[in-house]
Amino acid sequence: MAGPGQMDRLIACLAKLPGVGRRSAERMAVRLIRERTGLARELVSALDEATRELAGCVQCGSITSASENPCALCTHPGRDSRLLCVVEDPADILAIEKSGGYQGRYHALMGKLSPMRSQGIQDLRLQALLERVSRDRVEEVILALNTDVESDATAVFIRERLADCGVRVTRLAFGLPVGSGIMYSDPVTLSRAMKGRQMP
Ligand SMILES: [Zn+2]
């Protein structure tokens, strides 16, 4: 007979997903089990298919079909191999692609240096990054990392490791959000926007 054990296990699994807290995981679990709309079965089927047919790209780390690995972004002849954009998460690649302003290659670290969550150098795809930079004759590494303390530490670490590789290392400019006002910006954003000011 079903007991609280199964429910706890389901909630614990859901709560491991990024951006899902314990409370949200409980609500998802209740909805999946209580509502007999077929959503649970659909989810199981979609997960089963995705895990069988999708994989992480061996080169950049983004999600691709298991039959097309390296992915289309890595093999497309029209993309500039001299530019390598480093992101923390494959989802960041999708966001940058949507912006339409970048035509180089990508490299996902799969995280950032984080002593609090004991994610260290060995957990990131840093060695693969160093190998790519020399093998693919990369001229500029663009760090498209987030703006927290751990991302800053990761950026400094990568810059130091690449110092002897003869490659230019840049980081995305931090600016004011479009459509927002100066008075609504937090002091750190304003300070970084001031440092990264450009010709109008
Ligand atoms: Zn790829």
Boltz pocket constraint, residues with backbone or C-beta under 6 A from the ligand:
constraints:
  - pocket:
      binder: B
      contacts: [[A, 57], [A, 58], [A, 59], [A, 60], [A, 61], [A, 62], [A, 70], [A, 71], [A, 72], [A, 73], [A, 74], [A, 106]]
      max_distance: 6.0
